[in-house]
Amino acid sequence: FAEGAARSRSVGPDSPESARRRAYIGSSAGSNVAGPTIKTTKDMPIVQPRSFDSLGLVPFQISPHFQDPDPNSKHMGETQEERILQFLEENETPVVGIREGAWLVCENDRVTLKGEAGARIFRRGEVPVEAKPGDNIIDLVGATEWKLKARCCLIAPRCSETAEPDRMRRCGRKEFFACRAKERFRRRGFSA
């Protein structure tokens, strides 16, 4: 990491060359912090953080593990969609609700939705839009001026432990998901 950071400084932190050399993998909450702020996290801080600012790798908030509202649910609390719409009452930044099993790949000034599950795009004052695998999220959130800061892979992993139970038992849940994230990252041409 230190070597990569030194190379980035030598070509300028915001230069296109620097962006091609840097990479970020974010899974679950790690994808949430890739946005401009942590204001759409589902985890409320128990103390006041110094700032809600985050990495700002993408020009939109990310809400991983997005679940569509279930009209038959007896749950009386807020849905994830309601929370996002409340966020947009006070904020202009679009929100991308990534469903479990979907991920975003950021490269060449594109953010491409991958996986099978899709995502929902929320913009202030507009009806939410469905995104399907292969869509360029940048076009859907209206961030045409955005430029790549670092190549990244942002993942909403499946929380189900039924995906690969034998492998999960061998290496433990946390290591299993970290390992799967690295494998996906490498398959898409990134080096970790």
Secondary structure, DSSP 8 states (H G I E B T S, - for coil): -HHHHHHHHHH-TTSHHHHHH-EEEEETHHHHTTSSBSTT-SS--SS--S--B---SSSSEEEES-----TT----S--HHHHHHHHHHH--S-EEEE-TTEEEEEETTEEEEEESS-EEEE-TTS--EEE-TT-BHHHHHT-TT---SSEEEEEE----TTSSHHHHHHH-HHHHHHHHHHHHHHHTT---
